[in-house]
């Protein structure tokens, strides 16, 4: 009866593939309700997270709910039940079952690249709550769908290790498809299939706040594990540069598919029911590798076509990824965002800069509120990555690092459009001049490109929620939140000079962040930051000073000082162009070979630093 029923079920679902080999199937109806699953069936296929069948992690058979009469498996309490697919490193597989989450309850499962307890490698995970399902697939909360509770739902995954591609379907509808090896957060590299984890999740770390019931417990039934053959793939993929665009074309497979998915550098960029062409409009400078797959409903996608590459020249390396957050010390879910930024930048040393814009607390100010409005941030916390990617929501106790890492990974390898350098010199105690040079290396937009700068402070003692400090707090923006308009119409290099102050803040806990952004699209094209602890402070002593004469000048410079120390001259990029020992109270320097422009003269004497601007005409 069990085999007949399961055969009938998979025909109804359209999930029986040609040349399928059933590796495991069970409707759990031959077992006694209330007994342990892994302990009863055996460890060839079943175990628990701690490899302790029969213990508290082992789930039980139940006759309270079922699809096929009369049993299912009930996961609740501290259950952490493992179904072992047994270390598949090649082939194409389908995993399917039915799942029931009662009203006011929450559910969860994950698929593991590698099962090894706390050292496991996650390939996919799904959270069910608030009558929705949220999935992590090559990015945190990368997709969601309706999941009505108190109703049985058909869950299916097609995982093709040979093609490194996976798709998740709910009730016959595709929810997400992605590069399988990228795992839950997009940073993975392991291409294998090892287990399903049916875990009694307690609601911790939910992608969004749980507002409609948090009771632990759900049922699953009719588990089927098959090895299948991939359907026909498209062929003859080409990618040809056409001006600023790339034209992509392919040939349809023999069997007519339901749709196509085109990937670029591993990420899906285009889905179409029948088109055989795509124009990638004005992509950024980079080398692009395309591949296309044909979709066949719940049978999944074909293997990829041949790859086709195209190069758009230009651009430079991206220095940093910019994380801009909306937060407040009154916000119960904002600790997760604060921990996420610290984990990203301080713990894991990712190349990122962070600016937290506060609202509704003592750290809020006009510039911060302007940036929050610019991004239309109304939910707290919200994190915006490089102006366009965003994650809304947080957690009271769990770091949002996995969510932020996924965005970071999408941006860090994209080329920048500008080379940006900062030189910061002290002028008076707690006051500084920043000279910022921006060279445009690729013209993506003719207008509306701005330079924005912000002073941030970290390690601010403050007991808020469960945190003890405030980090990456935006203290001010210069000249203001509107930024400085850059005009590259007649020259490729722009210089912006801004004055700023650390008065009232702990200077060595501050960073000066500068970024270039296209205002209409919000795209951030380059980011730099300066740790203010690296900038020497002026120590003023009465009666001690330096003088430069003449200034402006064109052929020589005369330095008046106490006749001791070291003098250096830097250009506006911060590059030292001249350095010498001071041996006279009046010291002459030949500058006739200096290019016209602004220079900074620094004199270090008796552990004191003096600076002065020099103009060469």
N, C-alpha and C positions, 0 to 999 in steps of 0.2 A: 504493500500500500504506500509506503514512504517513497519508493522510487517512482511509482506511477504518478503520485501527486506532484512530486518535484518536477518531473518531466512536463506535466501539464502546466505547471506554474511558469516555467521558463519559456514555454511556447507563448503563453499569454503575454509575458513581459517583453517578448521579442529579443530575449537575451541569449538564446541558444545559438551559438555561432557554428558555421560549417567547420568540420574537422575539430570540434571541441573535444577535449579530454577532461572528463570530470575527475578532479583530484580528491574532492571531499564534498559530501552533501549530507545534511542532517536536518530533519524537522523536529527532533528532540522528543518525539511522541512515544518512544519505546522506553523512556526512563521514568523513574518514580519522582513525582513532585516532591520538592523539599531536599533532595540530595544534592551533593556538590558535583559541579560539572567536570572540572579537570580531574578530580579524584575518581570519578565514575568512568569517564570515557577513556582516560589514559593520557600519558605524556607524549605520545607520538605527535599528537595534534594540539593538545591543550596544556596550559600551565598557568601560573600566576606571575605577577610582576617580580616577586621575590623567589620564584620557583618553589612554591610551597602549596601544592595541591592539597585540598582538604582543610586548609587553614582559613583564616578570616578573609583573605583576599579572594578565595574561590567563590564564584557565584553559584546559584542554585537553579534547578529546574522548577518551573511554576506552572500550575494550571489556572492561574488567575486570569491570564490573557494568552491568546494564541491566534495565529492565522490558520495554520493547518491543525486540526484537532489532534491532541488537546493540550499540548505543552509548548512553552517557550522558555527562554532563559531570562531570569530576573537579576539585574545588576543594581545593587544598593549598598548602603552602609559604607564599608571600607573595601568593597570588592574591587579587584584589579585583575580581570580575567584576560588571559592571553590565548589567542588562536594562532598557532604557529604555521606559517606558510613555508618554513624550513629553508631559509637562506637561498632564495632564487636569485641567480646572477645573470640569467639569460632567459629569453622567452617573453611571451605576451600572456597576461593573466586577467581574468575577471573575478572580482569578489562581489557577491551580492547577498543581501539579507533583507528582512523586513524589520522595522523598528517602531516601537510604540512608547511615547513619553506621556504619562498621565497628566491631566490638568494640574497646574501649579507645580509640576515637577520640572527637573532639568535633566538633560542627557548629554552624552559625550562619547566619542571614540577617536582613536588615531590609528594611522597605518605607519608602521616602522620600517625604515630602511634596514635597521639593524637592532635586534632585541638583545639588550644586555643590562637590564635593570636601570639604575640611575645613569648609566653611561650609554643608553640607547640613542639612536639617531632617528629623529622624527621625519617622515616623508609627507604627512598630511594629518590634519586634525580638524574636527568639527564639533561645535558647541550648539546645543539645542536649548533655547529658552525664549521667553516672551513670544512664543509661537513663531519663531524664526530659527534658521540655522545659519551660523557664521563659520566660515572655513578659513584656515590658514594654508595656503598653497602657493609657494614661491613668494610669499609676502603675508604679513599678519593681516587678518580680516580682509583677505583679497576678494572675497565674494560672499554673498548671502542670498537666502531664498526663504519663502514662507514655509514653515514647518508647523502645521496645526497640531496642537497636542490632543491627546485622547483619540487619535486616529492612527491606524497603521500606515506606514510609509515605506516605499520600496527604495532601498539604498543600493547603489551600484558604483563600483570603481573599475575602470579598465586601465591597467598599468602595463605598458609596453616597455620592458627593460631594454630590448634590442634597439628601440627607437628613442629611448629616454623621454617618454611622453606619457601623461596620465590624464584621465578625465573622470569627473565625479558627476553622477546623475542622481536626481531625486524624483521619484515617481515618473521616470521616463524623460525628464527634462534636464538638459545639461546645465550645471551650475558653474563649473569652472574646468578649464583645461590648461595644462602648464608643463614645463620641463620638469620631469619627475625628480631628477637628482638635486634640484634646487631646494627641495625640502620645504619646511613650513615657513621659513623666513626669507628665502631667496638666496641664502649664502651657502647652501649645501652643495656637496660634490659626489655623494655616494649613490651609485646607481644599482640598487638591489632591492629586493622585497623579502621581508623576514617575518612579519607578524601583524595581526590586528590586536589592538589593546582596547577592550571594553572596560572602561574605567568609571567608577562611581564618583564622578566629579562633584565637588562641593560648591562650585560657583566662583572660586577664586580665579582671578585673572581673566574674567570675561571681557570680550572685546568692547562691549558697551555695558552700561549699568543694567542689572537685572531688576526688573520692576514688577514682575507678575509671577511670583512664586519661585521658591528655591529648594523645594523638597527633593532630596536625592532619590533617584530610582527610575529605571526604565526597563523595557523588555525588548528582546530581539528573537527572531524566529527564522526558520528556513534558510540556513546558511549554505551557500554554494560557492565552491572554489574550482575554477576551470582554467586549463591552459588552452588558448585559442590561436587561430591563424589570423594574421592581419589582412584586411581587405585591400583591394586594388588602390594603388597610389597614383597621383598625378606625375607627369613626366615633362621633360624638356623645359625646365624652369630657366628663365633668363632675366638678367637685371642690367639695364643699359642706362648710363647717365645721359640725360637730355636737358642741357642747360643746368639749372639749379635743381632739377628733379631727377628721380630715378624711375624709369618705366620697367615694371615687372610683368612677365607673361609666362603662362604655362599651358600644358596640354591636358585635357580631361582624361581620366582613366576609362577603361572599357566599361566598367560598371558605373552607372549613373549615381553619384553621391547625393546626399541631402544638402551638403554645404562644403565650403573650403575654409581653412584657417591658414593665413600667411604669417609666418614668424620672421622677425628681424633681430639678429643677434640674440636669439633664444627667447624673445618675448613676442607674444601674439599682437599684431598691429591691425589686422584686417580680417573680418569674417564676412563671407558672402554666400548666398544660396547657389549662385550659378556662374558668376563672372569669372573670366579666365585672364583678366588683366587688372593691374593696380598701379596707380601713379603715386609714388612716395614724394609728396610735395615738399620741396625745400628742406630736406633733412640737414641737420647740423653736420659740420665737417667730421668725418669719421670713415672707417672702413665698415661697410655693412654686408652681412652675410644673410641671405634670404633662404627660406625653405617653405614649402606649402604642403599641407595635408588635406586629404579628402575625408569628410565626416559621413558616417553611416548610422545615424541615430544612436541608440544605446549600444550598438556594436562597437562604438568608438571610432577613432580616427585611423586612417591608414598610416603606414610608415611615411616619413617625409620623402619628398621628391629629392632629386639632386639639389645640391646647394648652388647658389649663384651669388657672386660678390660684385660690389661696386664701391668706388672710392669717391668721396667728396673731399677735396683738399682744403687745408686751412685749419685754423684753430690752434690752441695751445693746451698744455696740461692744466687741468683744474686743480687749483691749490687746495681748496677746502669745499666741503658741502655746508650750506647754511641751514641751520635749524632755528626757526622763529616760532615761539610758543605764546599762546594765550593762557594766562594762569592767574591765580589769586590765592592768598594765604587763607582765605575763607573756604576754599574749595576742597571737599572731602576726597575727590578723586584725583586731585593734582599731585599728591605725593608720588604716584606712579610715574607721572611725567618727569618730575624732578629727578627721581632715581634713574629713569631711563636716559636722561641727558648725561648725568654723571657717569653711568655705566658706558655710554657711547664714547665720551670724550676722555674722561679721567681714568676709568678702569681699563677699557679696551683700546685706548689711544687711537681712535679713529680720527681721520683728518677732517675735522668738522669745527665750525664755530657756532655758538649758541647765543641767542638773544631772547630773553623772556620778557614779554610785555605784560605788565600787571594791570588788573582792573579791580576796582572795588576794595582796595586796601591802601596802606600808607605808601606803597611803592609805585602807585599809579601816577601818571602825569600826562600832560596833553599829547606829547609825542607818542607815547605808548598807545594811547587811545586812538590816535590817528592811524597807526599801523594795524591795530585790531580791526578798525573799520575798513581799511583798505582790503584786508583779507576776508571781511565779513565773518569775523569770528564772534559767535554768540554762545557757543557751547564751550565749557571749560572742563578739562584742558583741551586745547587743540594744538597740534604741532604741524607746521607748514615747512616742507623741505624744498629748498631752492625755489621758493615762490609758487610751486604748482602741486606737488604731491602733498597730501595732508592725511593726518589721522585724528579723528575726533573721539574724545572720550579718554578715560584713564583708569586708574585703579587706586584704591585706598592703601593697599599694602604691597602690591607686586609691581616690580619695575616694568616700564613700557619699552625696555631696551629691544626686545625682539621686533616690536612694531617699528621702531625707529631705524633699526638696522636694515630692515627690508627697504625702506625709502633711501637710506644712505647708499646701499649697494646699487640701486638703480641709477644714482647720480654721479658717483665718484669717478667713474671711468668715462663720462661724457666730456668732450673737449670744452674748454672755455673759449670765449671770443676775445678776451682782453688779457694783456699782461699788466698786472697792477703791483705797484711798490709803494711802501710807506716809509718816510723818514720822520721821526718824532724827536724834537729837541726841546729841552726846558727853556722857558723864557724868564720866569720868576718862580719862586716856590709855589708848587701845586698848579702851575699854569704851563701849557705846552703849545707848540705849533706843530701841526702835522702837515707835511708836504706829500701829496699823493699824486703819483703819475700813473696815467691810464693810457696804454697803447692798444688801439683797436687792431686785432689781427685778422678779424673776419667780420664783414658787414652783413649782419642778419637783418638789421632794421636801419632805416635812414634817419628816424626821429625817435624821440621819447625814451632815450637811454639816459639813466640817471646814476649818479654816485650817491650812495647813502652811507653814513657813518654813525656809529653808536659807541658809547662808553658803557661797558657792563661791569658789574661788581659781583664777586662771589664770596663765599665764606662769611656771609652776614649773619651774625647770631640772631636767631629768631625761632621760638618754639611755636610752630604752627602744625596743626593736625598731629601726625606722628614724626615730624621732621624737626631738626634742631638748627637748621640754617637755610638761608635763601641763596641760590646760586644763579649766575648768568643774568642777573637782574639788569634790565635796561635803565641806566641812570639818566641819560640824556642822548639826544641826537643832534648832529651838527651839519649845517647851520640850524636845521630843524627837521621834522619828519617829512618835509617835502623834498629833501635832498637837493642835489646840485645837477642841473641839466648839463649833459655833455654834448658837445657839437663837434663831430668828426667830419663835417662836410668839406673842410679845406685842409685839414691836417689829421694825421693818424694818432698824434699824441696830445693829450690834455693834461694840464697840471692844475690841481686844486689845492689851495692852502687854507687850512682851517685852524682856528685857535680853540682850545678846550681846556677844561679845568677838572682836577680831581678833588677840589676843596670840599670837605665834608665827607669824603670817602677814604677808605684805606687804599692808597694808591697801588701798593704791591699786590692787592687782590683784584685789580682792575685789568680789563682788556679793552683795547681800542679796535673795533671791527669796522672794516670798510667793504662794501660790496657794490657791484654794478648790476643794475636791474632794468629790464625793459618794462616800463610802467603798464602799458595796456595788457601785455600777455603775462606779466608778473614773473617772467623767466629771469632767474639769477644766473649771470654768465661768468662771474669770477668773484672770489672772496679772499680777503687777507685779514689777518689779525696780528696785533702786537701785544705781547704780555708786558704790561706797564712796569713790572718788577725789573725788566731788562733795561729800562730807561733810567740813566743816572739823574739824580736830583741836583739842583743848584744849591750850593751851600754859600750863602751870602755872608761876607764879613765886611764890616764898616771900613770904608777907605780903600777896599781892594776892587779893582776893575781892570778891564782891558779896553783898548780903543783901536779902531782900524781907520787908517787914513791913506789916501782919499777913498771915498765910498759914496757913489759908484766909482769904478776905475776901469782901466783897460790894459795897462801894461805892468804896473807894480802895485804892491800893497805894503803898507808900513804898519807893523803891530807894536803898540805901546803896552808894556806889561811890566811885571817885576823882574823879568829876565830869566825866569826859571820855568821848567816844565816841557811839555810836548804840545805842539800845535798840529792839528790836522784840518784839512779842507775837504768837504764832501759835496758832491753835486746833489741835485734834487732827488735822485733815486736812492741816496744814501751811500753811494759808492765813494770811497776815499780816493781822491785824485792827487793829494799831496800830503806829506807828513814829514816833520822835521823836529829836531830838538831846539828849544829856545835858549839862546846863549847871550842875548843882549836885551836891554830894556827897550831899545828901539831896533826892531828886526825887520829888514827888507826882504820881500819875497817877489820873485819874478813870476807874473801870471800872464805874460803876453801870449802864451800858447793856449790859455784857457778858452773854451768856447763861451760865447755870450750866454748869460743866464744867471740864475740865483744859486749861491753857494752858502754853505754853513761852515763858519770857522769855529773850531773847538780848541780850547786851551785847557789842559789839565795840569794843575800846579798845586803841590802840597795837598793832595786828595780833594782839591776843589775843582769844579768844572765851570768854565765860562764859555758862553756861546754868543755868536753875533752873526747876523746875516751880512753877506758880501754880494754886491751886484757887480757883475762884469759886463761892460758895454762893448 
